[in-house]
Amino acid sequence: MKIRELPYADPGVPDVRSGTRFLFWLGRNQLGGQVASLLWGLLLQLGIAGLSVAVGLAVQAVVDRDGGRLALAGGLLAVLGAAIAVGDMMLHRTAVTNWITAAARVQQLLSRKTAELGAVLTRRVAAGEVVAVSTSDVEKIGWFVEALSRFAAAALTMVLVCVGLVVYQPALGVLVAIGLPVLALAVLPLLPRATRRADVQREKAGKATELASDTVAGLRVLRGIGGEELFLARYRTASQEVRRAAVRSARMWALIAAVQVLLPGLLMVGVLAYGARLALDGRIAVGQLVTVYSAVALMLHPLRHVEEIAMAYSFSRPSAKRAARVLSLARTTTTTAEGHGGATGDLYDPVTGLLAPAGLLTAVVCGDPDAAGRLADRLGGHPTEAGEGHTSVLLGGVPLDELDLDAARTAVLVQDKDPVLLSGTLHELLDVPASGAVGAEDALAAARCGDVLDALAQASVDTGGDPMRARITERGRSLSGGQRQRLALARSLVTDPEVLVLDEPTSAVDSHTEARVAAGVRALREGRTTVVLASSPLLLDRADRVALVHDGEVVAVGTHRELLRTEPRYRAVVTRDTDDEARDDGAGDGVGEDRAREAELASKLGAELEGESA
């Protein structure tokens, strides 16, 4: 495949049973490029090896004072020089093409897996490891794929040279035929230790990268609590550990490189000493000695490829292992079926017993925020715990994991508790796949983003005051938490999915804005299925039905005010009662009724605030 034809229409189904299998799967899928690189590599390596014959022929022609053979040797050198130039140029082109296309294939596979798993990816794999796989690991994997054909050309050249020398001059050829394989295999005992040190270095580098990512993501919070120096000190410590590990790894690779210089030097000295004795005894001609010696000297070039492939494999195998582990993550553990079309109807989770009737706004209250996040992921078709994949969420009676992935993503959209805003203009942020039924203005109005639009218009003088053309920084760092949350909500509303799942969509806004957002979402999503995981009375009071999830199961269903009066566990979560207060509620001492009245008053106040703003 040519670089201009990238990206791949289909990167294929990788062999992820192990890192080594994944590497050779990549090589197999680039067989044409590998063969081309091998052939050009053979032209280069054989051209270099042929120089020894031309030089030996020229020296012997000078000794014999034969002008014709000297001219022939000069012509042969010119032909070999042209072959080397063409081979080197084309080998570089094909090798780089192999590297880029392999890296692009891995990047596409990782992008596809990221789109398939969504936010669940970072729940199963550390964020730092995901970053390492998609950046430095891709480079190392491409390096091995690119070096594989060059190594094959070098190895084949060494075999041909050894055979040729044995035929040309058996006495010296046998010595070279024995010495070259020894040189090529001499570093193998050192590779396991070098690989272990390289693995330690990569592991520490991954941890340092993860620490840096977490620090940058939470920089605003760290500044608020004065924790920058603490995390900076931690990163300094982690980076120094990476440096020390890199130095230890480099020492081992330096030793391997030294062995690759020392042993070939010893072989050359031995060949020269033995050949000189044979020449003095008259058993070989001077030109033959020069030819053999030159061949051994020129074999240092293909020998470097042996060292390179050893390093490339050592570095790329752990990288391929990590990539294979990420790519082996499955959306579900069940077999995906085709068909079913676009499923509609009630959303039902057999694990918890949660039912979200079609066309209604259902609120879900969980005492544990982490449990709420896992439930939101499961409602989107992402099982997050062992065994959950065997019991898929049903949409209109159809398991989500039996739907085509695109159909499932279109039918159910999950907005995480901490949604990410990509850099770009506001127009680009809201330019997402959508049904077309909800416009950007309506979505922004429902999410109560008026103040956000004003702030963006004032901050973007060069756009003529048009907030839709205003630039939003990466992750929306220039906005407050509440502003980011509302813009993300507007983006979800524009999509207008069959089922919209919101995990704490207003946790970062004030009560007045929260009441208005709740009313806006309810009005805009009228007749569409919406599930909100929250514990705010202002949101819960707007829901058609509320479900309480306790210990992983739905234990009560009703309206917000009904559950306040009848369900102590619900009241304990919504009113933030302590454990002692919750037990008092169950004892019937009147505290529960007071809490319920307070929550009802908060709900009424929210409704009044919304009425005033309208």
N, C-alpha and C positions, 0 to 999 in steps of 0.2 A: 504493500500500500504506500502511496505517495503522501507526503506531508500535506499537500494542498487539498487532499481528499478528506482530511480529518474535519470533524469528528466522525467516528464510526457510526454507521446507521444502527448497528447492533454490536456491542462489544463482546457478546457471547456469554456463555455460562462457564465461569471459571472452575477449575479443579482446586477446591479449597481443603482437601483432606490433609495437606501439610504444606509447609512453606516451600519445600523442594518441588513438590508436585505442581504448585502454583507457578513457580519459576519456569519449569519446563513446559507447562501449558502455554505460558506466554510465548516461549520460543517456538512451540509447534504452530501457534496461530500466526507466526510471522515467517513461515517456512520459505516463502519466496524471497523475502528480504535477507534471511539468513543464508540461503544458497548464493544469492548475488554477492553478499559480503564475503562469503567463503571463496568464491571464484576470484574476485578481485584481490583478496588477501593472498591467495596462492600465486597470482601473477606478481604481486609485490615481493613475497618471501622467496619465491624461486628466482626472481630477478636478482635479488640481493645475493642469494646463494650462488647464482651463476657468475657473479663477479670474480669469485675465487678461480673458476676455470679460465676466465679471460686473463686475469692477472698472471696465473701460472703459465699460460700459453705465451704471454708477452715476455715474461722473464726467460723462459726457455728459448724463445726466439732470439733474444739478445745474446744469450750464452752461445747459441749456435750460429749467430750472425746471419739469421734468416730473415730478410726484409719482407718477404711475402707473408710469412706467418705473423710477423709483427703487425703488418697492415690488417691481417685478418683479425688479430686480437683487438686492434683499435676499433674496427668495425663492430665486433661483438660487444665491446664495451659501450659503444654508442647505442646499439640496439637495446642492450640491457638497461642503460640509463633511461631511455624513453619508456621502456616497460615499467621500470620502477616508478617513474613520475606519474604515468597513467594509473598504475595500480594503486599508488598511494593516494592520489586524488579521489579515485572512484571508491576505494575502500573507506576513506573518511566520509564521503557522502552517504554511502549505504549504511555504514555503522551508525552515523548520527541519525539517519532516518529510522533505523531500528530502535535507537534509544528513545527518540521523540514519540514514535508510534506506540512503543510499549508503555511509556509513561502516560500517554494520552489514554490508552486502553484502561490502565489501572485507575486513572482519574475518573473516567466515565463510569467504571464499575463502582467506585466509591461514591460518586455522585448519585448513581441509581440506588445504591443501598441506603444512602442518607435520605433520599426522597421517600423510599419505601418505609423506613423505620421512623422517620421524623424525630421528635424529641426523645423517643425511647432509646435512640442510639447512645446518647450520653448517659443514660441510666445503666446501660449494660457495659459500656466501655468508658474509661476515664477520658475527659475532654482533652487532656494533654496528649494522650495516646492517639486520639482521633486526629489532632493537629499534626503529630509526628508522622502518622501513616500517610496523610494527604500531602505532606511536603517533603521532608528529607527521605522518608522511606521510599516514596515514588522514585526519587532520583537514584537511590541505590539499586532498586529493582531494575530500572532502565539501564544502569551501568552493567549489570550482569548480562542482560539480554544482548546488549551491544557488544560486550567483550567475548561472548560465547563463540561467534563465528570467527573472530580474529584468532582466538585460541585454537580453534579447529584447524585453521589454515596454517598456523605456526607448528602445531603438532604434526600435521601431515607433511609439512616441509622438512621437519627434522627427521622423520622416518625415511623420506626419499633421499635426503642427503646422506644419511648413514648407509643406506643400501648402495647408493652410488659410490661412496668412498670405499666400501668393502670391495666392490667390483673394480674400481679404478686402481687402488693401492691397498691390497689386503693387509699388509703388515701394519700400516698406520690406521687403515679403515676400521679394523676390529677394535683397536684401542678407542677410537672415537665412538664407535657404535656401543661400546660398553659404558664409556664415560658420560655421554649425553643423557641417557635415561637416568643415570645416577644423579646428575645435576638437576634434572627436572623433578625428581622425587625427593631430593634431599631436604626440602623445606616441609614436607608433610608432617614429620613429628612435631614441628613447632606450631603448626596451624591450630590444633585444639586450644592451646594456651592463649594464642593470639585471638582466637575467636571468643574465648571466655572473657578476656579483657575488653574486647570490643563490645560484647554484650553488656558488660557492667557499665561501660561508658554510655551506651545508648539508653540504658535504663535510667541512669542518673540524669542524662540530658532530657529524657521524657518527663521526669519528675520536675526538673527545673522549668521546663516549658509549661507544664500544668500549673506550677506555682505562679509563674509570670502571668499566665492567662487569667487565673483567678484574681490576682492582685490588680491587674488592669481593669477587669470587669467590676471589681468592688472598690475602685479608687475613690469614688465620691464618698462612699460610706467610710472608708479608712481615713479620709481627710476629716470627716465629721467627728470621728472619735479619736483623732490623733494617732492612728496606728500605722502611718506610712513608714516610720523608721523601723518599727518592729518587723514588718513584712519585707522591707528593704534589707534588713540584716539577715532574714531567713533566705532571701534570694541570693545574697552575697555568699552565704554558707553553701547553698546548693550549687552555685556556679563554680565555687572553688573545688567542690567535690568532683564536678564534671571536668574541671581542668586537670586535677590530679589523675583521674581515671584516664583522660585522654593522653597524658604524658606516659603513663604506664603502658597503654596500648601502643603508643608510638614507639616506645623502646623495643617492644617485641617485633613490630614491623620493621624497625631499623635493623634488628638482628637478622631477620629474614632477608632483607635487602643485602646485608653484608655477606651472608652466606652465598647469595646469588652472584656476588662479585668475586668472592674468594675462590670458590670451587672452580668456576670456569677459568680463572687465572691459573690455578694449579694444573688444570687439564691442558691449557695452552703451553705451559712450561714443559709438561711431560711430553706432549706431542713434538714440540720443537727439539727437545733434548734427544728423544729417541730418533726422530727423523734426521737430525744432524749426523748422528752416528751412522744411520743407514746410508746417508749421502756420502760420508767420508769413506765408507766401505764400498761405495759404488753400486749399492743395491737399488737405489732410486736416483732419479735425476733431480737436479736443483729445481726445475720447474714443477715437478711432482710434489716436492716438499713445500714449495710456496703455495701450491694449490690446496694441499691438505691443511696447512697452517691457516691460510686465508679462510677456508671453509669453517674451521673451528672458531676463528675470531668472529666471523659473520653470524655464526649460530647464537651469539649472545643476543642478537635482536629478537629472534623467536623465543628464546628462553625468557625474555622479559614478559612475554605474553603469558607464560606459565605462571610467573609470579603474580601477574595482574589478575588472571582468572581465579587464582587462589584467594587473593584479597577481595575480589568482587563477590565471590561466592560467600566468603566469610562475613562480609558486611551485608549482603543482600538477603541471606537466608533468614536471619532474625526479622528483617524488615518484611520479607515475604510472609513469614509466619504471622506477624501482626496483621498484615493486610488480609491474609486468608482468614484469620479469626474474625475480623470485622465483616468480611464478605460472607462468612458462613452464618452470620446472625440471620434468623428467619423472622418474618413478620408473624407467622403463627407456626404451630407444630402440626397442623392438619394439612391435608392435601387440598390444594386450590382447585376449585371447579370452575368451569367456564359457563357462561350463560347468565341467566336470571335477570339480565337487563338492568334497568334502574329500579332498585327496590324502594318501596315507600311503605309507610305505616308506622305502627308503634315501635319504639326502641325498647328492647328488653334485655337485661343482663341476668343470665341464669345464676351467675356466681353469687351476686348479692340479692337477687330478687327485685331489682329496681325496674320499674315500668314507667316509661315516659310516653304518654298517649300522644298520638299524632295530632298536630295542630295546637298543642297546649304548651304553656310555659311551666316547666317542672323545676322546682328548686330541690336541691339535695343538701342535707346538712350532715357533715361528718365531724366528729370530735377531733380527729387526727388529720392535720393538713396533708401529711404524707399519704395517708390512705385516700384522701380526696384526689390527690394528684394521680395515684395509681388507678383509681376508678375512672378518672377522665381519660387516661390513656387507654384503658380497656374499652371504654365506650367508643373510642375512635378506631378500635380494631387492633390495638397493640397490647397483647398480653405481656405483663411485666414481671410475673412471678412464675415459678415452676408449676407446670400443670394447668395454668390458666388457658393456654392455647387450645386445650382439648374442649373447652366450653366457650364457644364464641358468642359474642353479643349478636342478638337477632334484630334485624330491621325488617318489619313487615313479615316476620316469620322466616326470613332468609338469613343464614349466618353471614356475618360480614366477611369472614375469611374465605367464603366461597364466592364472593363477588370478585370481579376483575378489579385490580388495584385502583385503576383510574375511576371506575364506577364507585368504589367504596370511598375514595377521597372526595368525589363530587357529592356523594350522599351525606357524609358525616364529616364535619369540620370541628376540630378541637383547638381551642385557643388556650395555650398554657398559662400558668399563673404568671410567668415572667416572659411574655412574648418578645421577640427580637424585631427591631426595626432596622432594615438595611439602609445603607447610605443612598442618597438620591433625592429627587424632588418629591414633593407630596403627591403630585400627579402620578409619578412612577410607583410610589408606595401603594397607591390605590388601584393601580392598573394590574389587576390580578384576574385569573380565570373566574368568571362569574356567570350567573344566569341572565344578567341584564335587566332583571326586574327592579333592582335597587340601584339608584344613582349615587355618585360620590357625595353630592350635596345632601341627599337625604340621610345617608349613613353618618356623615359628619354631624348633622343636626341631631340625629338620634343619640349619638355618643356625646353630645354637648361639647363639641370641639371649637366653639366660637372664640374662646379666649386663646386657644392654640393657634387658630388662623390669624388672629390679630397679632400675636407675638411673632409668628413667622413673617407676616407682611412687614412689620416694623424692622425686623432683623435683615430683610433682603431688599435693600434699596435698589440693587441692579435689576430686579425683576419687575420694576414698576408697581410695586405694592401688590402683586398677584401672589397670594399665599400658595396656590397650587404649583407655582414654579420655584418656590423657595426650597433651598437645599436643606436636607436633614442629614446630620452627621451620622457616622456609623454607630449603630445601636441607639441612635437618638440621644446621645450623651448631652447635647445642648438643651434638652428638654427636661422638665421635672418628671418624677415617677408617675404622677397622675396624668400628665399630658401624654407621656408615652403609652400609658395604659389605654387612654381614650382613643388615641390614633390607631392602636392595634385593634381595638374593638370596632372602630369604623371600618377598618380593612376587612375584618371578619363579616361585618354586616353587608358590605358590598358584595362579597362572594355569594351570599344568599343561598346557603346549602339547604338540603332537605332537613337536616338535623344540625343544629349549632350547639356545641358544648362549650360552656364558658367556665373556667376555673378561677374563682375569685376575681372577676373582671373589674371590680371597683375598690380593691383593697387599699389603693394609694390615693383616693380622693376623699374630700370632706363630705360630711353628711348631706349638706345642701345639694352638692353636685351629684352625689350618689342617688338621691331621690329622683332627680331630674333624669339621670341616665337610665335608671330602672324603668321610669315611665316611657322614655324614648324607645328603649329596646322592646318593651312590651307592645307598643303601638306599631313599630316597624315590622316586628316578627308576628304580627297577628295572622293566625291561620297556619303558621309554620311551627315545627317542633323545635323547642328550645329547652336546653338543660343547663341550669346554672348551679354550680357548686359554690355555696356561700353560707355564711352564718350571720349576715347583717339583716336585722329586722326590716330595714328599708327595702331591701331586695326581696326578702322572703314574703313580705306582705303583698307584693305585686304578682306573685306566682299563682297559677290556677290550682296547683297542688304541691305539697311539700312532702318529701320523704326523708325520714331520719334513718341514717345508716349507723349501726352500732355493732362493733366487733365483726365487721365485714358482712353484715346482713341488714336488710331493711326491716326495722322493727315497728315502725309507725308511719302512717300515711294520712294526710288530711290537709286542711288549710293552716296557714301560719297561726292564726288566732285560736283555732281549735286545739292545735298541738300545744300551744302555750298553756292552755287551761288544763289539758288532760294528760300530758306526757312530761313527767319530771326530768327525764334525761334530755329531752329536747330543750326544755326551759333552761337546764343547766348549761348547755352549749351556747344557746342564743343570748342569754343574759349574762354569760361569763361567771356563773356561780362557782364557788369553790366546792371541793368535795364535801366539806362539812355542811355547806348550805344545801347542797343537793340531797344529802341524807335528811336534813331538816325538812326539805320539801316533801320527801316521801313520808315523813312522820306526820304531816298534816298540821303543822303549827301556824300556818297562815303566811309564812315567808314566801312560799311558791306563788300564792295568789298575788302578793305584792309585786313580785318579780314579773308576773304575767301582765299585771296592769301597767307596770312601767314599760314593758316592751310594746304593749298595745298603744300606749301614749306616744312612744317613739314612732310607731308606724303611722299614727294619725298626724303627728307633726310633720313627718316626711311628706304625706299627701298634701298637707296644707302648704308646705314650702313649694311643692311642685305646682300647686294651683296658683300661688303668687307669681312664680316665674313665668307661667303660661300667660 
